[in-house]
Amino acid sequence: FLRHIEHNSVLMFLVPVDSEDILKEYHILLNELKQYNPELLDKQRLLVVSKCDLVPPDELKKIRKSLKADVPLLFMSAHAQMGISEVKDALWKLLNEDDSNNN
């Protein structure tokens, strides 16, 4: 599986909102990439917290405030059609930044 992502210019990580520790799960995934191929860590990244429809809005607001990531961080719910446009826009922006850096 990991060899397929070597061809991607942007990596999007999905971590569900009901995870015990969202950032810890993200860092576990980063570590797996590093063990496979440290060069993968040089790619642009986006962290998306998914399944946001599973928590009440006030809880989601607390989670948003508590997370401090060193990459773009977005929240979405495919089920509730929440945040999908923002995720697509962020990916588009990162892809275009990558294209302009390669020219």
RAQUI-V644811 format. One record per residue. RES is the residue in one small letter. PHI is phi in radians with two decimals (999 if undefined). Layout:
res=RES phi=PHI
res=RES phi=PHI
This chain:
res=f phi=999
res=l phi=-1.13
res=r phi=-1.14
res=h phi=-1.24
res=i phi=-1.41
res=e phi=-1.07
res=h phi=-1.50
res=n phi=-1.46
res=s phi=-1.62
res=v phi=-2.28
res=l phi=-1.98
res=m phi=-1.91
res=f phi=-1.84
res=l phi=-1.88
res=v phi=-2.22
res=p phi=-1.20
res=v phi=-1.09
res=d phi=-1.54
res=s phi=-1.15
res=e phi=-1.09
res=d phi=-2.56
res=i phi=-1.04
res=l phi=-1.18
res=k phi=-1.10
res=e phi=-1.10
res=y phi=-1.06
res=h phi=-1.20
res=i phi=-1.11
res=l phi=-1.11
res=l phi=-1.06
res=n phi=-1.11
res=e phi=-1.09
res=l phi=-1.09
res=k phi=-1.06
res=q phi=-1.16
res=y phi=-1.31
res=n phi=-2.80
res=p phi=-0.99
res=e phi=-1.14
res=l phi=-1.12
res=l phi=-1.25
res=d phi=-1.41
res=k phi=-1.32
res=q phi=-1.17
res=r phi=-2.31
res=l phi=-2.45
res=l phi=-1.85
res=v phi=-2.06
res=v phi=-1.56
res=s phi=-1.81
res=k phi=1.05
res=c phi=-1.16
res=d phi=-1.27
res=l phi=-1.40
res=v phi=-2.11
res=p phi=-1.11
res=p phi=-0.93
res=d phi=-1.17
res=e phi=-1.20
res=l phi=-1.10
res=k phi=-1.08
res=k phi=-1.13
res=i phi=-1.10
res=r phi=-0.98
res=k phi=-1.19
res=s phi=-1.43
res=l phi=-1.54
res=k phi=-2.16
res=a phi=-1.99
res=d phi=-1.60
res=v phi=-2.35
res=p phi=-0.98
res=l phi=-2.19
res=l phi=-2.27
res=f phi=-2.15
res=m phi=-2.63
res=s phi=-2.52
res=a phi=-1.14
res=h phi=-1.06
res=a phi=-1.63
res=q phi=0.96
res=m phi=-1.89
res=g phi=1.35
res=i phi=-1.16
res=s phi=-1.08
res=e phi=-1.12
res=v phi=-1.15
res=k phi=-1.07
res=d phi=-1.10
res=a phi=-1.14
res=l phi=-1.10
res=w phi=-1.04
res=k phi=-1.09
res=l phi=-1.12
res=l phi=-1.12
res=n phi=-1.23
res=e phi=-1.09
res=d phi=-1.11
res=d phi=-1.10
res=s phi=-1.24
res=n phi=-1.31
res=n phi=-1.55
res=n phi=-1.63
